[in-house]
């Protein structure tokens, strides 16, 4: 990779890290992973990301978003 490609890649990476949308995505993903861990512990086995995602969205996403806006 040449210097120009490295600079472009670095700028893209910085933009993504500084993006509000990206930060919200990371925060939401973190909550989903936390929910996955908690629910897997309750179930006694790994429930998987997809099941945790759907469950979290159905049960917790709205309240989580409202709390973040407050």
N, CA, C and O atoms as a Tripos MOL2 file, in Angstrom:
@<TRIPOS>MOLECULE
protein
  280   279    70     0     0
PROTEIN
NO_CHARGES

@<TRIPOS>ATOM
      1 N           0.8550   -1.1670    0.0000 N.3       1 UNK1
      2 CA          0.0000    0.0000    0.0000 C.3       1 UNK1
      3 C           0.9040    1.2340    0.0000 C.2       1 UNK1
      4 O           1.8250    1.3390    0.8100 O.2       1 UNK1
      5 N           0.6340    2.1570   -0.9080 N.am      2 UNK2
      6 CA          1.4620    3.3630   -0.9800 C.3       2 UNK2
      7 C           0.9520    4.4090    0.0170 C.2       2 UNK2
      8 O          -0.0730    4.2200    0.6710 O.2       2 UNK2
      9 N           1.6820    5.4960    0.1130 N.am      3 UNK3
     10 CA          1.3800    6.5420    1.0890 C.3       3 UNK3
     11 C           0.0100    7.1730    0.8460 C.2       3 UNK3
     12 O          -0.7150    7.4500    1.8020 O.2       3 UNK3
     13 N          -0.3520    7.4020   -0.4030 N.am      4 UNK4
     14 CA         -1.6450    7.9960   -0.7300 C.3       4 UNK4
     15 C          -2.7870    7.0810   -0.2790 C.2       4 UNK4
     16 O          -3.7730    7.5470    0.2910 O.2       4 UNK4
     17 N          -2.6470    5.7830   -0.5380 N.am      5 UNK5
     18 CA         -3.6790    4.8300   -0.1190 C.3       5 UNK5
     19 C          -3.7820    4.7730    1.3950 C.2       5 UNK5
     20 O          -4.8830    4.6860    1.9390 O.2       5 UNK5
     21 N          -2.6440    4.8210    2.0840 N.am      6 UNK6
     22 CA         -2.6440    4.8020    3.5470 C.3       6 UNK6
     23 C          -3.3230    6.0480    4.1080 C.2       6 UNK6
     24 O          -4.0880    5.9600    5.0680 O.2       6 UNK6
     25 N          -3.0470    7.1940    3.5200 N.am      7 UNK7
     26 CA         -3.6460    8.4510    3.9650 C.3       7 UNK7
     27 C          -5.1540    8.4270    3.7580 C.2       7 UNK7
     28 O          -5.9090    8.8370    4.6390 O.2       7 UNK7
     29 N          -5.5930    7.9520    2.6040 N.am      8 UNK8
     30 CA         -7.0180    7.8630    2.3030 C.3       8 UNK8
     31 C          -7.7080    6.9060    3.2700 C.2       8 UNK8
     32 O          -8.7860    7.2010    3.7840 O.2       8 UNK8
     33 N          -7.0840    5.7690    3.5100 N.am      9 UNK9
     34 CA         -7.6510    4.7920    4.4360 C.3       9 UNK9
     35 C          -7.7230    5.3790    5.8450 C.2       9 UNK9
     36 O          -8.7100    5.1760    6.5520 O.2       9 UNK9
     37 N          -6.6940    6.0980    6.2520 N.am     10 UNK10
     38 CA         -6.6630    6.7160    7.5760 C.3      10 UNK10
     39 C          -7.7680    7.7610    7.7190 C.2      10 UNK10
     40 O          -8.4340    7.8190    8.7540 O.2      10 UNK10
     41 N          -7.9670    8.5790    6.6990 N.am     11 UNK11
     42 CA         -9.0160    9.6020    6.7310 C.3      11 UNK11
     43 C         -10.3980    8.9660    6.8130 C.2      11 UNK11
     44 O         -11.2590    9.4410    7.5530 O.2      11 UNK11
     45 N         -10.6120    7.9000    6.0590 N.am     12 UNK12
     46 CA        -11.8930    7.1960    6.0940 C.3      12 UNK12
     47 C         -12.1380    6.6110    7.4710 C.2      12 UNK12
     48 O         -13.2460    6.6840    8.0030 O.2      12 UNK12
     49 N         -11.1080    6.0400    8.0330 N.am     13 UNK13
     50 CA        -11.2120    5.4450    9.3600 C.3      13 UNK13
     51 C         -11.5070    6.5140   10.4130 C.2      13 UNK13
     52 O         -12.3450    6.3060   11.2900 O.2      13 UNK13
     53 N         -10.8210    7.6580   10.3290 N.am     14 UNK14
     54 CA        -11.0600    8.7560   11.2630 C.3      14 UNK14
     55 C         -12.4860    9.2840   11.1240 C.2      14 UNK14
     56 O         -13.1480    9.5670   12.1230 O.2      14 UNK14
     57 N         -12.9510    9.4140    9.9000 N.am     15 UNK15
     58 CA        -14.3090    9.8930    9.6610 C.3      15 UNK15
     59 C         -15.3240    8.9530   10.3070 C.2      15 UNK15
     60 O         -16.2640    9.3990   10.9650 O.2      15 UNK15
     61 N         -15.1280    7.6570   10.1150 N.am     16 UNK16
     62 CA        -16.0590    6.6820   10.6840 C.3      16 UNK16
     63 C         -16.0590    6.7500   12.2050 C.2      16 UNK16
     64 O         -17.1200    6.7300   12.8270 O.2      16 UNK16
     65 N         -14.8830    6.8290   12.8020 N.am     17 UNK17
     66 CA        -14.7880    6.8820   14.2650 C.3      17 UNK17
     67 C         -15.4050    8.1530   14.8300 C.2      17 UNK17
     68 O         -15.9380    8.1370   15.9400 O.2      17 UNK17
     69 N         -15.3450    9.2370   14.0980 N.am     18 UNK18
     70 CA        -15.8780   10.5120   14.5670 C.3      18 UNK18
     71 C         -17.3400   10.7310   14.1950 C.2      18 UNK18
     72 O         -17.9370   11.7320   14.5910 O.2      18 UNK18
     73 N         -17.9080    9.8220   13.4540 N.am     19 UNK19
     74 CA        -19.2920    9.9340   12.9960 C.3      19 UNK19
     75 C         -20.2580    9.6140   14.1430 C.2      19 UNK19
     76 O         -20.0910    8.6160   14.8440 O.2      19 UNK19
     77 N         -21.2600   10.4660   14.3240 N.am     20 UNK20
     78 CA        -22.2880   10.2040   15.3350 C.3      20 UNK20
     79 C         -23.0170    8.8910   15.0540 C.2      20 UNK20
     80 O         -23.3070    8.1210   15.9700 O.2      20 UNK20
     81 N         -23.3040    8.6510   13.7950 N.am     21 UNK21
     82 CA        -23.9940    7.4260   13.4130 C.3      21 UNK21
     83 C         -23.1760    6.1960   13.8070 C.2      21 UNK21
     84 O         -23.7180    5.2260   14.3360 O.2      21 UNK21
     85 N         -21.8770    6.2440   13.5470 N.am     22 UNK22
     86 CA        -21.0070    5.1180   13.8830 C.3      22 UNK22
     87 C         -20.9260    4.9310   15.3930 C.2      22 UNK22
     88 O         -20.9530    3.8000   15.8800 O.2      22 UNK22
     89 N         -20.8250    6.0270   16.1360 N.am     23 UNK23
     90 CA        -20.7780    5.9260   17.6050 C.3      23 UNK23
     91 C         -22.0800    5.3410   18.1520 C.2      23 UNK23
     92 O         -22.0510    4.5410   19.0870 O.2      23 UNK23
     93 N         -23.2150    5.7300   17.5820 N.am     24 UNK24
     94 CA        -24.4940    5.1610   18.0040 C.3      24 UNK24
     95 C         -24.5570    3.6730   17.6880 C.2      24 UNK24
     96 O         -25.0520    2.8820   18.4900 O.2      24 UNK24
     97 N         -24.0520    3.2960   16.5130 N.am     25 UNK25
     98 CA        -24.0030    1.8870   16.1390 C.3      25 UNK25
     99 C         -23.1820    1.0940   17.1460 C.2      25 UNK25
    100 O         -23.6050    0.0270   17.5920 O.2      25 UNK25
    101 N         -22.0020    1.6130   17.5080 N.am     26 UNK26
    102 CA        -21.1440    0.9120   18.4670 C.3      26 UNK26
    103 C         -21.8040    0.8000   19.8340 C.2      26 UNK26
    104 O         -21.7020   -0.2390   20.4850 O.2      26 UNK26
    105 N         -22.4750    1.8520   20.2740 N.am     27 UNK27
    106 CA        -23.1550    1.8220   21.5670 C.3      27 UNK27
    107 C         -24.2960    0.8010   21.5500 C.2      27 UNK27
    108 O         -24.4780    0.0500   22.5080 O.2      27 UNK27
    109 N         -25.0490    0.7810   20.4740 N.am     28 UNK28
    110 CA        -26.1570   -0.1660   20.3610 C.3      28 UNK28
    111 C         -25.6370   -1.5910   20.2970 C.2      28 UNK28
    112 O         -26.1850   -2.4840   20.9440 O.2      28 UNK28
    113 N         -24.5980   -1.8070   19.5330 N.am     29 UNK29
    114 CA        -24.0040   -3.1520   19.4410 C.3      29 UNK29
    115 C         -23.5210   -3.6270   20.8060 C.2      29 UNK29
    116 O         -23.6820   -4.7970   21.1550 O.2      29 UNK29
    117 N         -22.9360   -2.7300   21.5680 N.am     30 UNK30
    118 CA        -22.4680   -3.0630   22.9050 C.3      30 UNK30
    119 C         -23.6290   -3.5110   23.7960 C.2      30 UNK30
    120 O         -23.5090   -4.4830   24.5410 O.2      30 UNK30
    121 N         -24.7410   -2.8010   23.7110 N.am     31 UNK31
    122 CA        -25.9240   -3.1710   24.5060 C.3      31 UNK31
    123 C         -26.4800   -4.5200   24.0710 C.2      31 UNK31
    124 O         -26.9150   -5.3130   24.9060 O.2      31 UNK31
    125 N         -26.4690   -4.7800   22.7870 N.am     32 UNK32
    126 CA        -26.9650   -6.0640   22.2750 C.3      32 UNK32
    127 C         -26.0680   -7.1950   22.7570 C.2      32 UNK32
    128 O         -26.5610   -8.2480   23.1620 O.2      32 UNK32
    129 N         -24.7660   -6.9880   22.7170 N.am     33 UNK33
    130 CA        -23.8390   -8.0220   23.1900 C.3      33 UNK33
    131 C         -23.9980   -8.2610   24.6900 C.2      33 UNK33
    132 O         -23.8930   -9.3960   25.1570 O.2      33 UNK33
    133 N         -24.2500   -7.1920   25.4380 N.am     34 UNK34
    134 CA        -24.4980   -7.3290   26.8730 C.3      34 UNK34
    135 C         -25.7810   -8.1300   27.1080 C.2      34 UNK34
    136 O         -25.8270   -9.0160   27.9610 O.2      34 UNK34
    137 N         -26.8200   -7.8020   26.3370 N.am     35 UNK35
    138 CA        -28.0920   -8.5270   26.4280 C.3      35 UNK35
    139 C         -27.8900   -9.9970   26.0600 C.2      35 UNK35
    140 O         -28.4520  -10.8820   26.7070 O.2      35 UNK35
    141 N         -27.1010  -10.2560   25.0390 N.am     36 UNK36
    142 CA        -26.8050  -11.6310   24.6170 C.3      36 UNK36
    143 C         -26.1500  -12.3980   25.7460 C.2      36 UNK36
    144 O         -26.5120  -13.5460   26.0080 O.2      36 UNK36
    145 N         -25.1970  -11.7850   26.4150 N.am     37 UNK37
    146 CA        -24.5130  -12.4440   27.5190 C.3      37 UNK37
    147 C         -25.4890  -12.7450   28.6540 C.2      37 UNK37
    148 O         -25.5230  -13.8640   29.1650 O.2      37 UNK37
    149 N         -26.2820  -11.7500   29.0460 N.am     38 UNK38
    150 CA        -27.2340  -11.9460   30.1460 C.3      38 UNK38
    151 C         -28.2510  -13.0430   29.8280 C.2      38 UNK38
    152 O         -28.5110  -13.9170   30.6550 O.2      38 UNK38
    153 N         -28.8150  -12.9900   28.6390 N.am     39 UNK39
    154 CA        -29.8200  -13.9860   28.2620 C.3      39 UNK39
    155 C         -29.2030  -15.3710   28.0750 C.2      39 UNK39
    156 O         -29.8490  -16.3780   28.3650 O.2      39 UNK39
    157 N         -27.9840  -15.4300   27.6030 N.am     40 UNK40
    158 CA        -27.2970  -16.7150   27.4750 C.3      40 UNK40
    159 C         -27.0340  -17.3200   28.8470 C.2      40 UNK40
    160 O         -27.1670  -18.5300   29.0320 O.2      40 UNK40
    161 N         -26.6630  -16.4850   29.8010 N.am     41 UNK41
    162 CA        -26.4670  -16.9620   31.1710 C.3      41 UNK41
    163 C         -27.7690  -17.5330   31.7340 C.2      41 UNK41
    164 O         -27.7690  -18.5920   32.3620 O.2      41 UNK41
    165 N         -28.8670  -16.8320   31.5070 N.am     42 UNK42
    166 CA        -30.1740  -17.3130   31.9820 C.3      42 UNK42
    167 C         -30.5430  -18.6460   31.3350 C.2      42 UNK42
    168 O         -31.0590  -19.5480   31.9940 O.2      42 UNK42
    169 N         -30.2700  -18.7540   30.0350 N.am     43 UNK43
    170 CA        -30.6460  -19.9510   29.2810 C.3      43 UNK43
    171 C         -29.6810  -21.1100   29.5230 C.2      43 UNK43
    172 O         -30.0190  -22.2660   29.2650 O.2      43 UNK43
    173 N         -28.5060  -20.8080   30.0080 N.am     44 UNK44
    174 CA        -27.5150  -21.8670   30.2270 C.3      44 UNK44
    175 C         -26.7740  -22.2820   28.9730 C.2      44 UNK44
    176 O         -26.0550  -23.2810   28.9680 O.2      44 UNK44
    177 N         -26.9500  -21.5090   27.9010 N.am     45 UNK45
    178 CA        -26.2350  -21.7690   26.6470 C.3      45 UNK45
    179 C         -26.2210  -20.4800   25.8290 C.2      45 UNK45
    180 O         -26.9790  -19.5490   26.0970 O.2      45 UNK45
    181 N         -25.3540  -20.4460   24.8380 N.am     46 UNK46
    182 CA        -25.2520  -19.2740   23.9750 C.3      46 UNK46
    183 C         -26.5010  -19.1700   23.1130 C.2      46 UNK46
    184 O         -26.8090  -20.0840   22.3490 O.2      46 UNK46
    185 N         -27.2190  -18.0610   23.2330 N.am     47 UNK47
    186 CA        -28.4620  -17.8980   22.4550 C.3      47 UNK47
    187 C         -28.1970  -17.3760   21.0450 C.2      47 UNK47
    188 O         -29.0890  -17.4000   20.1980 O.2      47 UNK47
    189 N         -26.9900  -16.9100   20.7930 N.am     48 UNK48
    190 CA        -26.6420  -16.4060   19.4690 C.3      48 UNK48
    191 C         -26.9630  -14.9290   19.3040 C.2      48 UNK48
    192 O         -27.8570  -14.3920   19.9600 O.2      48 UNK48
    193 N         -26.2180  -14.2850   18.4180 N.am     49 UNK49
    194 CA        -26.3660  -12.8510   18.2280 C.3      49 UNK49
    195 C         -27.7250  -12.4810   17.6350 C.2      49 UNK49
    196 O         -28.3490  -11.5150   18.0730 O.2      49 UNK49
    197 N         -28.1800  -13.2360   16.6490 N.am     50 UNK50
    198 CA        -29.4310  -12.8900   15.9750 C.3      50 UNK50
    199 C         -30.6150  -12.9210   16.9390 C.2      50 UNK50
    200 O         -31.4360  -12.0030   16.9480 O.2      50 UNK50
    201 N         -30.7030  -13.9660   17.7410 N.am     51 UNK51
    202 CA        -31.7930  -14.0540   18.7150 C.3      51 UNK51
    203 C         -31.7040  -12.9190   19.7310 C.2      51 UNK51
    204 O         -32.7160  -12.3130   20.0810 O.2      51 UNK51
    205 N         -30.4870  -12.6340   20.2060 N.am     52 UNK52
    206 CA        -30.2940  -11.5410   21.1640 C.3      52 UNK52
    207 C         -30.6730  -10.2010   20.5340 C.2      52 UNK52
    208 O         -31.3220   -9.3730   21.1740 O.2      52 UNK52
    209 N         -30.2730   -9.9900   19.3010 N.am     53 UNK53
    210 CA        -30.5950   -8.7570   18.5880 C.3      53 UNK53
    211 C         -32.1040   -8.5580   18.4910 C.2      53 UNK53
    212 O         -32.6210   -7.5000   18.8510 O.2      53 UNK53
    213 N         -32.8000   -9.5690   18.0080 N.am     54 UNK54
    214 CA        -34.2510   -9.4540   17.8440 C.3      54 UNK54
    215 C         -34.9500   -9.2490   19.1830 C.2      54 UNK54
    216 O         -35.8750   -8.4430   19.2810 O.2      54 UNK54
    217 N         -34.5220   -9.9610   20.2010 N.am     55 UNK55
    218 CA        -35.1100   -9.8270   21.5240 C.3      55 UNK55
    219 C         -34.8570   -8.4380   22.0950 C.2      55 UNK55
    220 O         -35.7640   -7.8130   22.6450 O.2      55 UNK55
    221 N         -33.6310   -7.9580   21.9660 N.am     56 UNK56
    222 CA        -33.2740   -6.6270   22.4920 C.3      56 UNK56
    223 C         -34.0520   -5.5230   21.7700 C.2      56 UNK56
    224 O         -34.5460   -4.5900   22.4030 O.2      56 UNK56
    225 N         -34.1540   -5.6330   20.4610 N.am     57 UNK57
    226 CA        -34.8890   -4.6220   19.6900 C.3      57 UNK57
    227 C         -36.3550   -4.5950   20.1260 C.2      57 UNK57
    228 O         -36.9300   -3.5260   20.3310 O.2      57 UNK57
    229 N         -36.9450   -5.7680   20.2640 N.am     58 UNK58
    230 CA        -38.3500   -5.8550   20.6590 C.3      58 UNK58
    231 C         -38.5940   -5.3200   22.0650 C.2      58 UNK58
    232 O         -39.5830   -4.6260   22.2990 O.2      58 UNK58
    233 N         -37.7020   -5.6340   23.0020 N.am     59 UNK59
    234 CA        -37.9530   -5.3430   24.4080 C.3      59 UNK59
    235 C         -37.2990   -4.0730   24.9440 C.2      59 UNK59
    236 O         -37.8190   -3.4580   25.8750 O.2      59 UNK59
    237 N         -36.1620   -3.6720   24.3680 N.am     60 UNK60
    238 CA        -35.3650   -2.6470   25.0330 C.3      60 UNK60
    239 C         -34.9560   -1.4420   24.1900 C.2      60 UNK60
    240 O         -34.6060   -0.4000   24.7440 O.2      60 UNK60
    241 N         -34.9910   -1.5600   22.8900 N.am     61 UNK61
    242 CA        -34.4310   -0.5120   22.0370 C.3      61 UNK61
    243 C         -35.0840    0.8530   22.2250 C.2      61 UNK61
    244 O         -34.3830    1.8590   22.3370 O.2      61 UNK61
    245 N         -36.3910    0.9040   22.2620 N.am     62 UNK62
    246 CA        -37.0900    2.1920   22.3840 C.3      62 UNK62
    247 C         -36.6930    2.9180   23.6560 C.2      62 UNK62
    248 O         -36.3660    4.1050   23.6210 O.2      62 UNK62
    249 N         -36.7200    2.2120   24.7830 N.am     63 UNK63
    250 CA        -36.3530    2.8310   26.0670 C.3      63 UNK63
    251 C         -34.8850    3.2440   26.0650 C.2      63 UNK63
    252 O         -34.5300    4.3000   26.5890 O.2      63 UNK63
    253 N         -34.0380    2.4110   25.4780 N.am     64 UNK64
    254 CA        -32.6020    2.7240   25.4220 C.3      64 UNK64
    255 C         -32.3710    4.0030   24.6310 C.2      64 UNK64
    256 O         -31.5850    4.8580   25.0410 O.2      64 UNK64
    257 N         -33.0530    4.1350   23.5000 N.am     65 UNK65
    258 CA        -32.9040    5.3420   22.6790 C.3      65 UNK65
    259 C         -33.4180    6.5800   23.4090 C.2      65 UNK65
    260 O         -32.7940    7.6400   23.3500 O.2      65 UNK65
    261 N         -34.5370    6.4530   24.0860 N.am     66 UNK66
    262 CA        -35.0680    7.5920   24.8440 C.3      66 UNK66
    263 C         -34.0990    8.0070   25.9430 C.2      66 UNK66
    264 O         -33.8800    9.2000   26.1540 O.2      66 UNK66
    265 N         -33.5250    7.0520   26.6340 N.am     67 UNK67
    266 CA        -32.5340    7.3680   27.6850 C.3      67 UNK67
    267 C         -31.3070    8.0720   27.1000 C.2      67 UNK67
    268 O         -30.7460    8.9680   27.7290 O.2      67 UNK67
    269 N         -30.8990    7.6730   25.9160 N.am     68 UNK68
    270 CA        -29.7150    8.2930   25.2940 C.3      68 UNK68
    271 C         -29.9940    9.7270   24.8720 C.2      68 UNK68
    272 O         -29.0920   10.5650   24.8890 O.2      68 UNK68
    273 N         -31.2290   10.0140   24.4970 N.am     69 UNK69
    274 CA        -31.5850   11.3670   24.0850 C.3      69 UNK69
    275 C         -31.7230   12.3160   25.2580 C.2      69 UNK69
    276 O         -31.5360   13.5240   25.1180 O.2      69 UNK69
    277 N         -32.0550   11.7580   26.4240 N.am     70 UNK70
    278 CA        -32.2860   12.5960   27.6180 C.3      70 UNK70
    279 C         -31.0120   13.1610   28.2080 C.2      70 UNK70
    280 O         -31.0600   13.8780   29.2080 O.2      70 UNK70
@<TRIPOS>BOND
     1     1     2 1
     2     2     3 1
     3     3     4 2
     4     3     5 am
     5     5     6 1
     6     6     7 1
     7     7     8 2
     8     7     9 am
     9     9    10 1
    10    10    11 1
    11    11    12 2
    12    11    13 am
    13    13    14 1
    14    14    15 1
    15    15    16 2
    16    15    17 am
    17    17    18 1
    18    18    19 1
    19    19    20 2
    20    19    21 am
    21    21    22 1
    22    22    23 1
    23    23    24 2
    24    23    25 am
    25    25    26 1
    26    26    27 1
    27    27    28 2
    28    27    29 am
    29    29    30 1
    30    30    31 1
    31    31    32 2
    32    31    33 am
    33    33    34 1
    34    34    35 1
    35    35    36 2
    36    35    37 am
    37    37    38 1
    38    38    39 1
    39    39    40 2
    40    39    41 am
    41    41    42 1
    42    42    43 1
    43    43    44 2
    44    43    45 am
    45    45    46 1
    46    46    47 1
    47    47    48 2
    48    47    49 am
    49    49    50 1
    50    50    51 1
    51    51    52 2
    52    51    53 am
    53    53    54 1
    54    54    55 1
    55    55    56 2
    56    55    57 am
    57    57    58 1
    58    58    59 1
    59    59    60 2
    60    59    61 am
    61    61    62 1
    62    62    63 1
    63    63    64 2
    64    63    65 am
    65    65    66 1
    66    66    67 1
    67    67    68 2
    68    67    69 am
    69    69    70 1
    70    70    71 1
    71    71    72 2
    72    71    73 am
    73    73    74 1
    74    74    75 1
    75    75    76 2
    76    75    77 am
    77    77    78 1
    78    78    79 1
    79    79    80 2
    80    79    81 am
    81    81    82 1
    82    82    83 1
    83    83    84 2
    84    83    85 am
    85    85    86 1
    86    86    87 1
    87    87    88 2
    88    87    89 am
    89    89    90 1
    90    90    91 1
    91    91    92 2
    92    91    93 am
    93    93    94 1
    94    94    95 1
    95    95    96 2
    96    95    97 am
    97    97    98 1
    98    98    99 1
    99    99   100 2
   100    99   101 am
   101   101   102 1
   102   102   103 1
   103   103   104 2
   104   103   105 am
   105   105   106 1
   106   106   107 1
   107   107   108 2
   108   107   109 am
   109   109   110 1
   110   110   111 1
   111   111   112 2
   112   111   113 am
   113   113   114 1
   114   114   115 1
   115   115   116 2
   116   115   117 am
   117   117   118 1
   118   118   119 1
   119   119   120 2
   120   119   121 am
   121   121   122 1
   122   122   123 1
   123   123   124 2
   124   123   125 am
   125   125   126 1
   126   126   127 1
   127   127   128 2
   128   127   129 am
   129   129   130 1
   130   130   131 1
   131   131   132 2
   132   131   133 am
   133   133   134 1
   134   134   135 1
   135   135   136 2
   136   135   137 am
   137   137   138 1
   138   138   139 1
   139   139   140 2
   140   139   141 am
   141   141   142 1
   142   142   143 1
   143   143   144 2
   144   143   145 am
   145   145   146 1
   146   146   147 1
   147   147   148 2
   148   147   149 am
   149   149   150 1
   150   150   151 1
   151   151   152 2
   152   151   153 am
   153   153   154 1
   154   154   155 1
   155   155   156 2
   156   155   157 am
   157   157   158 1
   158   158   159 1
   159   159   160 2
   160   159   161 am
   161   161   162 1
   162   162   163 1
   163   163   164 2
   164   163   165 am
   165   165   166 1
   166   166   167 1
   167   167   168 2
   168   167   169 am
   169   169   170 1
   170   170   171 1
   171   171   172 2
   172   171   173 am
   173   173   174 1
   174   174   175 1
   175   175   176 2
   176   175   177 am
   177   177   178 1
   178   178   179 1
   179   179   180 2
   180   179   181 am
   181   181   182 1
   182   182   183 1
   183   183   184 2
   184   183   185 am
   185   185   186 1
   186   186   187 1
   187   187   188 2
   188   187   189 am
   189   189   190 1
   190   190   191 1
   191   191   192 2
   192   191   193 am
   193   193   194 1
   194   194   195 1
   195   195   196 2
   196   195   197 am
   197   197   198 1
   198   198   199 1
   199   199   200 2
   200   199   201 am
   201   201   202 1
   202   202   203 1
   203   203   204 2
   204   203   205 am
   205   205   206 1
   206   206   207 1
   207   207   208 2
   208   207   209 am
   209   209   210 1
   210   210   211 1
   211   211   212 2
   212   211   213 am
   213   213   214 1
   214   214   215 1
   215   215   216 2
   216   215   217 am
   217   217   218 1
   218   218   219 1
   219   219   220 2
   220   219   221 am
   221   221   222 1
   222   222   223 1
   223   223   224 2
   224   223   225 am
   225   225   226 1
   226   226   227 1
   227   227   228 2
   228   227   229 am
   229   229   230 1
   230   230   231 1
   231   231   232 2
   232   231   233 am
   233   233   234 1
   234   234   235 1
   235   235   236 2
   236   235   237 am
   237   237   238 1
   238   238   239 1
   239   239   240 2
   240   239   241 am
   241   241   242 1
   242   242   243 1
   243   243   244 2
   244   243   245 am
   245   245   246 1
   246   246   247 1
   247   247   248 2
   248   247   249 am
   249   249   250 1
   250   250   251 1
   251   251   252 2
   252   251   253 am
   253   253   254 1
   254   254   255 1
   255   255   256 2
   256   255   257 am
   257   257   258 1
   258   258   259 1
   259   259   260 2
   260   259   261 am
   261   261   262 1
   262   262   263 1
   263   263   264 2
   264   263   265 am
   265   265   266 1
   266   266   267 1
   267   267   268 2
   268   267   269 am
   269   269   270 1
   270   270   271 1
   271   271   272 2
   272   271   273 am
   273   273   274 1
   274   274   275 1
   275   275   276 2
   276   275   277 am
   277   277   278 1
   278   278   279 1
   279   279   280 2
@<TRIPOS>SUBSTRUCTURE
     1 UNK1         2 RESIDUE 1 A UNK
     2 UNK2         6 RESIDUE 1 A UNK
     3 UNK3        10 RESIDUE 1 A UNK
     4 UNK4        14 RESIDUE 1 A UNK
     5 UNK5        18 RESIDUE 1 A UNK
     6 UNK6        22 RESIDUE 1 A UNK
     7 UNK7        26 RESIDUE 1 A UNK
     8 UNK8        30 RESIDUE 1 A UNK
     9 UNK9        34 RESIDUE 1 A UNK
    10 UNK10       38 RESIDUE 1 A UNK
    11 UNK11       42 RESIDUE 1 A UNK
    12 UNK12       46 RESIDUE 1 A UNK
    13 UNK13       50 RESIDUE 1 A UNK
    14 UNK14       54 RESIDUE 1 A UNK
    15 UNK15       58 RESIDUE 1 A UNK
    16 UNK16       62 RESIDUE 1 A UNK
    17 UNK17       66 RESIDUE 1 A UNK
    18 UNK18       70 RESIDUE 1 A UNK
    19 UNK19       74 RESIDUE 1 A UNK
    20 UNK20       78 RESIDUE 1 A UNK
    21 UNK21       82 RESIDUE 1 A UNK
    22 UNK22       86 RESIDUE 1 A UNK
    23 UNK23       90 RESIDUE 1 A UNK
    24 UNK24       94 RESIDUE 1 A UNK
    25 UNK25       98 RESIDUE 1 A UNK
    26 UNK26      102 RESIDUE 1 A UNK
    27 UNK27      106 RESIDUE 1 A UNK
    28 UNK28      110 RESIDUE 1 A UNK
    29 UNK29      114 RESIDUE 1 A UNK
    30 UNK30      118 RESIDUE 1 A UNK
    31 UNK31      122 RESIDUE 1 A UNK
    32 UNK32      126 RESIDUE 1 A UNK
    33 UNK33      130 RESIDUE 1 A UNK
    34 UNK34      134 RESIDUE 1 A UNK
    35 UNK35      138 RESIDUE 1 A UNK
    36 UNK36      142 RESIDUE 1 A UNK
    37 UNK37      146 RESIDUE 1 A UNK
    38 UNK38      150 RESIDUE 1 A UNK
    39 UNK39      154 RESIDUE 1 A UNK
    40 UNK40      158 RESIDUE 1 A UNK
    41 UNK41      162 RESIDUE 1 A UNK
    42 UNK42      166 RESIDUE 1 A UNK
    43 UNK43      170 RESIDUE 1 A UNK
    44 UNK44      174 RESIDUE 1 A UNK
    45 UNK45      178 RESIDUE 1 A UNK
    46 UNK46      182 RESIDUE 1 A UNK
    47 UNK47      186 RESIDUE 1 A UNK
    48 UNK48      190 RESIDUE 1 A UNK
    49 UNK49      194 RESIDUE 1 A UNK
    50 UNK50      198 RESIDUE 1 A UNK
    51 UNK51      202 RESIDUE 1 A UNK
    52 UNK52      206 RESIDUE 1 A UNK
    53 UNK53      210 RESIDUE 1 A UNK
    54 UNK54      214 RESIDUE 1 A UNK
    55 UNK55      218 RESIDUE 1 A UNK
    56 UNK56      222 RESIDUE 1 A UNK
    57 UNK57      226 RESIDUE 1 A UNK
    58 UNK58      230 RESIDUE 1 A UNK
    59 UNK59      234 RESIDUE 1 A UNK
    60 UNK60      238 RESIDUE 1 A UNK
    61 UNK61      242 RESIDUE 1 A UNK
    62 UNK62      246 RESIDUE 1 A UNK
    63 UNK63      250 RESIDUE 1 A UNK
    64 UNK64      254 RESIDUE 1 A UNK
    65 UNK65      258 RESIDUE 1 A UNK
    66 UNK66      262 RESIDUE 1 A UNK
    67 UNK67      266 RESIDUE 1 A UNK
    68 UNK68      270 RESIDUE 1 A UNK
    69 UNK69      274 RESIDUE 1 A UNK
    70 UNK70      278 RESIDUE 1 A UNK
